[in-house]
Amino acid sequence: MTEKRPDVVVIGAGVTGCAVARYLSMYDLDVLVAEKAEDVCAGTSKANSGIVHAGFDTQPGSWMAKMNVPGCRMVRELSETLDFPYHNSGALVLCFDEAERGGLDALYARGLENGVEGLEILSGDAVRALEPAVSEEVVAALWAPTAGIVCPFSMTFALAENAAANGVRFRFLTEITEIARTADGFALRTADGDEIRTKYVVNAAGLYADVFHNMVSAEKLAITPRRGEYVLMDREVGNLVSRTIFQLPGRLGKGVLVTPTVHGNLLVGPNAQDVPEKDDTETTQAGMDEIRARALRSVPDIPYNTMITSFAGLRAHEPRHDFVLGEPADCPGFFDAACIESPGLTSAPAIGAYLAGLVAAKAGAEKKKNFIAARKGIPEIAKLPPAERAAQIAARPEYGRIVCRCENISEGEIVDAIRRTPGAVSMDGVKRRVRQGMGRCQGGFCTPLAMEILARELGIPMEQVRKNRPGSELLRGADA
């Protein structure tokens, strides 16, 4: 099959790729997003802390600093326009030793240079007045009021849906295996043997961005997967802290964070371990023990007996520790969004706007006059006021049938997740869009009914319902 020729191909449908696609959709360009997984948000973007970083720790003058601070503001603004959960909770960086106060001063000065607003150094007592659960060992902290927390899934889906509403096409289960220069652009080969021709490429391939960059440029990149493990606790302890709690790196190394999530859970992590494989997301007992020991220094009474799950994510670390953005000198028309590690989630909108501007300028594309700027998310029925909830259920009775009791997710919300564009085609896709199976029982009770709904909506037998990619089917027939 030969794909209809787009003007731009974006490789990767994580938060960066979807941000690029959303901002490209403002222009009169035909844009295709090619993603090797079955859905949006299936790689690095699905497993991170969800922190919207203020920007006080990025190196002044770096791409990270240039994208972090405006990105922080843009996430907050987009949460209103594109209707996804965000809390401007703020962040504290704890100092446990008087001898290390200079580290706080350095972060404060760096933050000011980067343009971070509202920074303040607080005494230990002032910190505990804000966060009573914080350790008595804390002698001071840096307060960053512009920091926040976001749902990384919801943010990525919002960007993707808005891009699709403005004409961007998404092609899933499309693994790019080769990129070659042509007389007027690029030819991309897929694992299925298809060819996609395009004028411009945006490389937002996460952990694999170095592979594609190195296919077309002599200026080589080398991404190392850096695994970070997390522990998630039940919502009954989600108010233990109200702000993101960081640790000032000191003699014992860099600590882990303790933070609430936008959905009311408590999240602890990550550690950091370089691994050889780009898909090694296993969790380990040693990793859990390390996270626990480090986090207890900040918040001594973390109730680990309320843990409901653990998970790991991979960061695209490159030795220069900075984003790689724009065209390589030796490959015009190829635009990198590479080496995107923390603060990549925060920076994604700024990266998207910047690269879309570069591509549009290169293509001579004008802005659309009919751009659809806003998007409405799936209604969270259980959180609506009683009268509004009753009206929704009267209009659509499936909103009144609860499937996931832990998270109070209705059949109607699951149906919405599947019918969206791009919509869920797997159980993971449903879970990330509406949180079915993310609660205390982790899908122990609601999975069979959710599978039935997915099979019905997709028009497939239950045996073809997958957790995620082909090969992850959850049922086998009696004769299998």
N, C-alpha and C positions, 0 to 999 in steps of 0.2 A: 504494500500500500504506500502511495506517495501522499504525504500530508499536504493540505492546502498551504501554500507558502505564506507564512506570516512575515510581518516586518521585523518582529522581535521575538526571540525565544528566551524565556527565563527558565534556567535549569534549577529546579528545586522549589518545592511548595511549603517550605518552612516559613517562619515569621518574616525573615528577610526577603525571601522570594515573593511572598504574598504582599509585603509592603511595596516592593518595587513594582509588582503588577498593578497594585491599586493606584499608585501615582502615575504609572505609564498610561492607565486607563483614562486619565484626564486629557490625553492627547489623541489626535486623529491617527492612531497607529493600530495595526492588527497585531495583537499580542497573544502568544501561546505560552502557557506554563507547562513544562514537561516534568513529571514527577515519577520516580521509579516505584514508589509505594502506591497503595490503593487509595490514598486519601491525603488531604492537607494535614500538616502538623504531625507527621509520622516519624520524624527524626529527632534531632537535638531539641527542637522547639517544644516537644511534648514532655520533656523531663528537665525542668530547671526550677529555681526557687521562686520565680514570679516576682522578683524584686525590680521595681523601677528605681534605678540608682540615681542619686542626686548629681554625681559627677565630681566628687571631691578627691577621688583617689586616682583618676586617670592622669597620665603624664601630659602636662601642658604642651600644646602644639601638636599632639598626636591625633590621628584620625579618631581614636577612641574619645578623646576630650572634645573634639570638634562635633562629634555626633551625639555624645551622651547628654550634654546639657540641653540642647534643643530637643532631643528625643524625649527627655523627661517631660518637658512641657507638652510635646505633641501627643504623647500617650494619654495624658490627662485630657486634652482637648478631644482626641479621637474617641475616648471612652463615652463621651456625650454624643458625638456625631454618629458613631457606629454602634452605640448601645452594647457595650460590654463592661463587666464588673471591674472597677478600679477604686482603690481607697488611698487617699493622700494621708497615709499613716505616719510618715516621717521615719527617721532612722537614727540610732545611737551607736557610736563606736566607743567601746568601753576600754578604759585604761586601768590596769590593776596594780601599777607600780609607780610611785612618785618619780623614780629615775627615768621612766619612759614617757613622761608628759611631753617631752620634746617631740615625740612622734605625733601626738595630737596637734601640736602647734604646726608641724610640717603639713599635716593633712588639711588643717584650716587654711594655711597660706596657699596651698595648692588649689583648694576649692575656690578661694577668692580669685586666683589667677584664671581659673577656668570659667568664672562667671556664675558660680553657684550662689544663690541668694539665701539669706537668713541663717547662715552658719553661726554657731555659738558653742563655746566651750563651757560645760557645766561642771559643777562640783559633784562629788560622789553623792552627797545628800540630796542635791537637786535632781540627780538621776533617779534615786530611789523614791523621791516624791512623785515622779512621773511613772516609774515602773517599780512598784514595791517588791516584785519577785526577783529583782536583780541582786546579785551578790553583795554582801557587805564589804568584800575586798575591793570593790570599784572605788577608785580615788577621783576619777574625772571621766568625762566623755565628750565627744564631739556630737552636737545635735544638728541634724540636717533635716529641716522641716519640709523640703520639697520632695524628699524621697517618698515612695509609695509602694503599693503591692497591686498586682494585676493577675487575672487568670490568663496564663499564656495560651491555652487552647482557645478560649473565647476571643482573645485579641486576634489570633491568627485566622480563625474562621470568619471573623468580622471583616478583616481586610480582604480575604479571598472572596467572600460573598459580594462585597461592594465592587471588587474588581470584575467579577462575573456579571453583575448587574450593568456594568459599563462596557460589556462586550469582550472581556478577556476570556479566552478558552483555556480549559484545564484538560490535560491529557494524562491520565494516571496509568500505573503499571507500564510506564515508558522509561526504560533505563537507557540513558545515552551511553554508548560505548566508544564512540569515536567522533572527533571534530576535525574537519579539514577545511582549509581556506579554499575559496572559489574566486572566480574573477569578480563577482559582485557580492561577496558575503561569505557564508559558511554552509557547509553540508554536515548535518548531524546524523550519525547512524545509530540505530537503536538495537537492543539485544534481540528484537524480533526480525531484524534485517530491513526495517523500514528506513527511509531517508527523509529527513526534514530539511528543507532549504530555507534560509533566512538571510536577511541583510545584517542583523545585529544579534549578538548573544549577550545575555546577562548571566554570569556564573554565580549563582547563589546556592551552590550544592553542598554547603555545610562541610562535613568532614571530608568530602570528596572534591572540594573546590580546588585543591592543589592538583589533583589528577587532570582536571579539565584545563586549568591554567597551563600546566606543563605540556599539554598537547599542542598549544599554539604559540607559546612564548619561550624564549631562551632564558628569561629571567625566572629561575625555578623557585617554587615554593615547596615546603615540606611540613605538612600538618601532622601533628602528633595527637592522637585521641587522648584526652585527659578525662578520666572517669571520676564522677562525683556521686557519692551515695547519699541518700536522704532517708529520714524517718518521718512518717506522717502520723499524727495522733488525732484521736477522735475530737469531735466538736465540743464535747463536754469540758475540754480543757483549753479550748481555743482562745479564751480570754486571759490566759495566764500572763501574756504580755500584749500590749496594744500597738507596739512599734517594732520595727525590725531591729534586732539587737546584734550588732557586729562586735568583733574583738579586734583591738589594735594589735597588729603583728608585733611580737616581742621575742624574747629569748627562747620561748617555747614554740616559736613558729606562728603561722597564721591560724587563727581559730576558726570555728564554724559559727554559723548564724542561727538565731532562734527567732522565728517570725510567725505572726498570725497569717492566715491566708484569707483571700477575699470571700471564701466560702465558710469561714469560721473555724477551720482546723488549726492545729499548731504544727509547724514544720521545722525540722532541725536538720542541719547539714550545710554544705557538703564537705566531704574530705576531698582529696585530690590525689589521683594515681595515674601516671602515664601507662597506657596499655598498648600492645602492638596491633590489635585488631580494631577496625573502625566500627564494629558492631558489638563490641564486648560490653554489654550493659548488665552483667550479673551483679548481684549484691552478695556481700560476704559477712560472716559473723565478725571477722576482724574489723571490717569497715564499720559495722554497727557499733562495736565496742569503742572504736576510736571516736566516732561522732558523739557518742554518749559522754565519754570522759571529757572531751573538749567543751561540749555545750554546758555541762554541769558547772563549769567554772563561771559562766555568765549568769545562769539561772539554776541555782542549786536544787530546786524542788520540781524539776521536770518530771511529770508522772509517766514514766515509760511503760507502765502497765496498761496505758490507754492506747498504745500503738495499734494502728489498724493495717498499716502496710509499710513496706520499704520499696524504694526504687532507685535506679541509677540513670544518670544522663552522661553524655559525652560532649566535651567542649573541643572545638577545633583550634588547638593551640599551635602557634608557630613561633619559632625561637625569637623573632623580633618583637613579639607580644604587641601587635597592633593590627588593626584592620587593614586589609589591602583593598582599595577602592579605585575604580576607574580603569582606563585603558592601559595595558602594558605598552611600553614605548614601541615595541616591535610588532604589535598586533592591533591596529586600529579597528574599531567596530566590535571588539570583544571587551566587555566591561566586567571587571571583577567585583564581586561582593564576597570576598574571601577572608578566611582566618577570623571569622566572626565568633568570638567567645565573649564572655562577660566584659562589658555591659551590652552585649548584642541585642538582647530583648528590648531594653530601653532605647537603644539607638536605632532600632529597625525603621521606625517612621522617617527619621532624618536621613538614614541611608537610602530608603526608598525614594524620597523626594529628590535627593541629590543625584542619584544615578538616573532616575527618570528624566531629570532636567538635562543631564549630559546626553542621553540617548536621543531625546527630542531635538536638542540643538544639532546633533550630528545628522539626524534624519530630516531636519527642516520642518518638523511637524508642528502644527498649530494646536492650541488648546481647543477642546470641544466646547461648543456652546450649550450642549444639552447634558453635561456631566451630572450624574446623580451623586450628590455628596454624602447623603445620609443613608443609613441602613437600620432596620429595626430587628432586634434579636428575638429569639424564641421566648415567649412569655413564660415566666416562672410562676406557675399557677398557684402554688402553695404560699407564695409571698405576696399575692395580690390582696388588696382590701376585700372583705367579704362580699360586698355588693358587686365589685368588678369581677371577682372570681365566679360568682353565681351567674353573671351575665355571660362570661366566657363559656361556662359549662352548658348554659341553656342553648347557646349558639352551636357549640360542638360538644356533645355529651362525652366524647372520649377524654376530654380534659378532667372529667370527674372520676375516671377509672385509674386508681393509683396502681402502678406497676412496681416501682422501687419504694419500699416503705422507709428505708433509712433516709433517703433524700427527698421523699415525697414527690417523685416524678411520675407524671401521668402518661397514659397511653398517647394522649394528644401531643405531648411534647416530644415523645419518641417518633411519632409520625412526622411531626414538623422537621425533626433532625434529618430524617430520610428524604423528605421531599424538597429540602433546600437545594440551592445550586451554588457550589457543589455540595451534594448531600452525602449522608453516611451510607456506606455500602457494606460495613462490617460492624461487629459488636464494639470494637474499639472506637469506631467512628461515632456510634451512638453515645457511648460512654463519655467521650471527650466533649461532645456538643451539649449534652443535657445532664451529665453526672449520674446516669443510671448505672448502678454497680460500684459507685465510688464511696459509698457510706460504710457504716460499721461492719456489715456482713460481707462487703466486697463482692456483691453479686450472688451470694449464696442462695438467696430466695428468688430474686427477680430475673435471673438469667434465662430460664426456660421460656417465660412469657415474653421477654424482650426478643428472644430468638424467633418466636412465632410471629411477632409483629414485623420484624425485619424480613422474614421469609415471605409473609403475605404482601408487604409493600413492594418488595423487589420481584415478586412473582417467581420465586425459586423454591425447591423443596428444602426442608429443614436440614438435610444432609449437606447442602451447599452453603449454609450459613457459616461464615468464617469469623475467627477472632480478628484477623487483619488481612494479611496477604494470602494469595492462593497457596494451599498446602496447610493452612491453619484451621481447616474445618473442625467444628466442635463435635460432630456426631459421625458415626460410621454405621452403615446399614448392616443388617444381621448377616449378610453373606460376604461382607468385606473382609 
